[in-house]
Amino acid sequence: MSKQLTKDTVISILKCGYKVNDELSAMFKTHGISLPQFNVLRILRGRKGEAANLSTIQEQMIHKMSNTTRLIDKLIEGGYVNRFVCEKNRRKIEIFITKKGLELLSSLDLQLDAKEQFLLNNLEDKEKEELMRLLSKVQTSITSET
């Protein structure tokens, strides 16, 4: 494999990833949240009312980060999530999405669908499937190395 082709491919993946990140971040900013905050809300909604703790949320985050506690604090300030400390075990913290958080996500669903369509509008379904297959292969390669 050509060394230059490898470099160009990595650069292309980075550029594309940053562009997608920028587009989504700009959309979420208009609603007063960041992309990582949206990610936390999405994770909590997926739990269908079941509590989550910080480690569960961190494991499921798309972009792993050490400031998950700060993200949760900001979402609490906005009224999008609640945090409860277990009375029997004070180290156990349970995090739930609020009605306001669910309403925000609901209001974002159609807008996010449209943005995702826009981002991939040049690709046919077969090409999207192939891209997913190739990116999964890259991800597997990276994961097996770490």
Residue frames relative to the residue before (quaternion, step in Angstrom):
aa qw qx qy qz dx dy dz
M 1.0000 0.0000 0.0000 0.0000 0.00 0.00 0.00
S 0.5096 -0.6627 0.4685 0.2857 3.53 -0.99 0.91
K 0.5033 -0.6565 0.4814 0.2897 3.54 -0.95 0.96
Q 0.6660 0.5056 -0.3009 0.4585 3.58 0.96 -0.87
L 0.6304 0.5257 -0.3334 0.4637 3.58 1.01 -0.79
T 0.6285 0.5280 -0.3268 0.4684 3.58 1.02 -0.79
K 0.6608 0.5012 -0.3022 0.4699 3.59 0.89 -0.93
D 0.6735 0.5011 -0.2940 0.4570 3.58 0.88 -0.95
T 0.6369 0.5294 -0.3215 0.4591 3.58 1.05 -0.77
V 0.6566 0.4971 -0.3092 0.4756 3.59 0.91 -0.89
I 0.6495 0.5105 -0.3139 0.4680 3.60 0.93 -0.87
S 0.6491 0.5177 -0.3142 0.4603 3.59 0.97 -0.83
I 0.6345 0.5124 -0.3272 0.4773 3.60 0.98 -0.81
L 0.6570 0.5135 -0.3074 0.4584 3.60 0.93 -0.89
K 0.6649 0.5057 -0.3054 0.4571 3.58 0.85 -0.96
C 0.6651 0.5015 -0.2985 0.4659 3.55 0.91 -0.93
G 0.6562 0.5184 -0.3073 0.4541 3.58 0.92 -0.89
Y 0.6693 0.4896 -0.3002 0.4714 3.57 0.94 -0.87
K 0.6404 0.5225 -0.3289 0.4569 3.59 1.01 -0.76
V 0.6410 0.5005 -0.3200 0.4860 3.60 0.96 -0.84
N 0.6350 0.5340 -0.3138 0.4618 3.59 0.96 -0.91
D 0.6734 0.5027 -0.2935 0.4556 3.58 0.89 -0.95
E 0.6555 0.5166 -0.3066 0.4576 3.58 0.94 -0.89
L 0.6963 0.4575 -0.2787 0.4777 3.58 0.86 -0.94
S 0.6346 0.5388 -0.3314 0.4440 3.58 0.97 -0.83
A 0.6463 0.5159 -0.3183 0.4635 3.59 0.96 -0.84
M 0.6467 0.5162 -0.3211 0.4607 3.58 0.99 -0.79
F 0.6972 0.4662 -0.2797 0.4672 3.59 0.86 -0.93
K 0.5852 0.5946 -0.3662 0.4121 3.58 1.09 -0.67
T 0.6267 0.5432 -0.3391 0.4441 3.59 1.06 -0.70
H 0.6997 0.4119 -0.2519 0.5266 3.59 1.28 -0.34
G 0.5688 -0.6545 0.3517 0.3527 3.58 1.29 0.24
I 0.6690 0.4335 -0.3271 0.5075 3.58 1.20 0.43
S 0.4461 -0.6661 0.5285 0.2792 3.53 -1.31 0.35
L 0.6759 -0.4715 0.3690 0.4297 3.57 -1.29 0.21
P 0.6670 0.4722 -0.3308 0.4719 3.68 0.84 -0.75
Q 0.6267 0.5182 -0.3476 0.4668 3.62 1.03 -0.67
F 0.6161 0.5265 -0.3377 0.4788 3.58 1.02 -0.77
N 0.6321 0.5456 -0.3237 0.4450 3.56 0.97 -0.89
V 0.6436 0.5063 -0.3166 0.4787 3.61 0.96 -0.86
L 0.6606 0.5037 -0.3093 0.4627 3.60 0.88 -0.90
R 0.6377 0.5279 -0.3173 0.4626 3.58 1.00 -0.84
I 0.6429 0.5158 -0.3160 0.4698 3.58 0.98 -0.83
L 0.6840 0.4871 -0.2879 0.4605 3.57 0.88 -0.95
R 0.6266 0.5230 -0.3451 0.4634 3.60 0.99 -0.75
G 0.6521 0.5417 -0.3025 0.4356 3.56 1.02 -0.82
R 0.6252 0.5457 -0.3312 0.4490 3.58 1.22 -0.40
K 0.3011 -0.8167 0.4566 0.1841 3.60 1.37 -0.03
G 0.7960 -0.3250 0.1411 0.4907 3.56 0.80 1.10
E 0.5612 0.5817 -0.3934 0.4380 3.59 1.26 -0.19
A 0.5247 -0.6534 0.4483 0.3113 3.57 -0.99 0.82
A 0.1653 -0.7367 0.6437 0.1248 3.51 -1.31 0.48
N 0.2483 -0.7271 0.6064 0.2048 3.54 -1.24 0.38
L 0.7278 -0.4462 0.2780 0.4403 3.58 -1.24 0.24
S 0.6788 0.4913 -0.3231 0.4398 3.60 0.83 -0.84
T 0.6118 0.5406 -0.3485 0.4604 3.60 1.05 -0.70
I 0.6625 0.4965 -0.2995 0.4742 3.56 0.93 -0.91
Q 0.6623 0.5162 -0.3107 0.4454 3.60 0.87 -0.93
E 0.6376 0.5367 -0.3260 0.4462 3.59 0.99 -0.81
Q 0.7528 0.4117 -0.2117 0.4680 3.57 0.99 -0.80
M 0.4603 0.6937 -0.4448 0.3303 3.58 1.26 -0.17
I 0.4932 -0.6341 0.5078 0.3111 3.55 -1.11 0.71
H 0.7653 0.1916 -0.0920 0.6075 3.55 0.93 -0.96
K 0.2932 -0.7767 0.5327 0.1645 3.56 -0.29 1.27
M 0.0897 0.8012 -0.5840 0.0946 3.57 -0.82 0.98
S 0.5032 -0.6784 0.4545 0.2828 3.52 -1.17 0.57
N 0.6787 0.5100 -0.2957 0.4379 3.60 1.18 -0.31
T 0.1700 0.8127 -0.5364 0.1513 3.58 1.04 0.74
T 0.6047 0.5597 -0.3563 0.4405 3.60 1.03 -0.74
R 0.6611 0.4997 -0.3024 0.4711 3.59 0.95 -0.85
L 0.6155 0.5374 -0.3394 0.4660 3.59 1.05 -0.75
I 0.6522 0.5066 -0.3030 0.4756 3.56 0.96 -0.91
D 0.6337 0.5411 -0.3291 0.4442 3.59 0.94 -0.90
K 0.6608 0.5013 -0.3012 0.4704 3.60 0.95 -0.89
L 0.6596 0.4977 -0.3075 0.4719 3.58 1.00 -0.80
I 0.6059 0.5274 -0.3484 0.4831 3.59 1.12 -0.63
E 0.6322 0.5369 -0.3243 0.4548 3.59 0.95 -0.89
G 0.7072 0.4543 -0.2532 0.4789 3.58 1.03 -0.82
G 0.4873 -0.6800 0.4202 0.3514 3.58 1.27 -0.20
Y 0.4815 0.7018 -0.4079 0.3306 3.57 1.27 0.28
V 0.7862 0.1137 -0.0750 0.6027 3.60 1.21 -0.47
N 0.2499 -0.7184 0.6243 0.1783 3.52 -1.35 0.35
R 0.1674 -0.7562 0.6247 0.0994 3.53 -1.20 0.65
F 0.0691 -0.7904 0.6086 0.0119 3.55 -0.90 0.97
V 0.2815 -0.7269 0.6029 0.1697 3.54 -1.04 0.86
C 0.4503 -0.6918 0.5005 0.2611 3.56 -0.82 1.04
E 0.4558 -0.7112 0.4690 0.2579 3.56 -0.82 1.03
K 0.6829 0.4898 -0.2834 0.4620 3.61 1.05 -0.73
N 0.7841 0.1023 -0.0383 0.6109 3.57 1.10 -0.71
R 0.2827 -0.8200 0.4750 0.1483 3.58 0.00 1.31
R 0.6145 0.5432 -0.3579 0.4465 3.60 1.19 -0.32
K 0.6214 0.5300 -0.3354 0.4695 3.57 1.26 -0.34
I 0.0335 -0.7982 0.6002 -0.0393 3.55 -0.61 1.20
E 0.1551 -0.7881 0.5928 0.0575 3.55 -0.84 1.04
I 0.1446 -0.7930 0.5909 0.0343 3.54 -0.91 1.00
F 0.0589 -0.7938 0.6049 -0.0209 3.54 -0.91 1.04
I 0.4271 -0.6425 0.5603 0.3014 3.55 -1.20 0.53
T 0.3657 -0.7288 0.5391 0.2107 3.58 -1.07 0.78
K 0.6894 -0.4299 0.3679 0.4524 3.55 -1.34 0.07
K 0.6370 0.5285 -0.3217 0.4599 3.59 1.01 -0.83
G 0.6426 0.5172 -0.3164 0.4684 3.60 1.03 -0.77
L 0.6532 0.5031 -0.3039 0.4773 3.56 0.99 -0.84
E 0.6431 0.5182 -0.3184 0.4654 3.58 1.02 -0.80
L 0.6266 0.5267 -0.3394 0.4635 3.59 1.01 -0.77
L 0.6706 0.4923 -0.3031 0.4649 3.57 0.86 -0.94
S 0.6323 0.5363 -0.3258 0.4544 3.55 0.98 -0.83
S 0.6771 0.4810 -0.2907 0.4751 3.57 0.99 -0.84
L 0.6758 0.4911 -0.2855 0.4696 3.60 1.18 -0.50
D 0.5040 0.7060 -0.4120 0.2790 3.60 1.12 -0.57
L 0.7161 0.4383 -0.2686 0.4722 3.61 0.73 -1.02
Q 0.6428 0.5220 -0.3191 0.4610 3.56 1.01 -0.83
L 0.6531 0.5015 -0.3098 0.4754 3.59 1.00 -0.81
D 0.6192 0.5360 -0.3426 0.4603 3.59 0.98 -0.79
A 0.6691 0.4979 -0.2950 0.4662 3.58 0.91 -0.92
K 0.6523 0.5108 -0.3146 0.4633 3.59 0.97 -0.84
E 0.6530 0.5044 -0.3157 0.4684 3.59 0.97 -0.83
Q 0.6231 0.5230 -0.3351 0.4753 3.59 1.04 -0.75
F 0.6416 0.5305 -0.3098 0.4593 3.57 0.98 -0.90
L 0.6802 0.5167 -0.2943 0.4285 3.56 0.87 -0.96
L 0.7934 0.2685 -0.1326 0.5300 3.58 1.07 -0.70
N 0.2971 0.8123 -0.4679 0.1813 3.58 1.23 0.38
N 0.6424 0.5264 -0.3317 0.4474 3.61 1.18 -0.33
L 0.6803 0.4862 -0.2836 0.4695 3.59 1.25 -0.16
E 0.3887 -0.6672 0.5853 0.2472 3.53 -1.11 0.79
D 0.6865 -0.4852 0.3352 0.4253 3.59 -1.24 0.35
K 0.6413 0.5188 -0.3305 0.4586 3.61 0.94 -0.81
E 0.6548 0.5027 -0.3140 0.4690 3.59 1.01 -0.76
K 0.6174 0.5273 -0.3406 0.4741 3.59 1.07 -0.71
E 0.6424 0.5168 -0.3187 0.4676 3.57 0.98 -0.83
E 0.6598 0.4985 -0.3011 0.4750 3.58 0.97 -0.86
L 0.6348 0.5194 -0.3249 0.4708 3.58 0.99 -0.81
M 0.6414 0.5138 -0.3176 0.4730 3.59 0.96 -0.86
R 0.6435 0.5227 -0.3203 0.4584 3.58 0.95 -0.86
L 0.6918 0.4797 -0.2783 0.4624 3.58 0.88 -0.95
L 0.6636 0.4918 -0.3118 0.4697 3.60 0.94 -0.84
S 0.6139 0.5376 -0.3391 0.4682 3.57 1.09 -0.72
K 0.6344 0.5302 -0.3133 0.4672 3.55 1.04 -0.80
V 0.6385 0.5037 -0.3145 0.4895 3.59 1.00 -0.83
Q 0.6645 0.5124 -0.3030 0.4516 3.58 0.88 -0.97
T 0.6388 0.5198 -0.3217 0.4671 3.60 0.98 -0.83
S 0.6402 0.5285 -0.3165 0.4590 3.56 1.01 -0.84
I 0.6677 0.4956 -0.2922 0.4724 3.57 0.96 -0.90
T 0.6694 0.5158 -0.2940 0.4466 3.56 0.92 -0.97
S 0.6783 0.4912 -0.3046 0.4536 3.60 0.95 -0.80
E 0.6422 0.5318 -0.3163 0.4526 3.59 1.21 -0.45
T 0.7280 0.4433 -0.2463 0.4614 3.60 1.13 -0.60
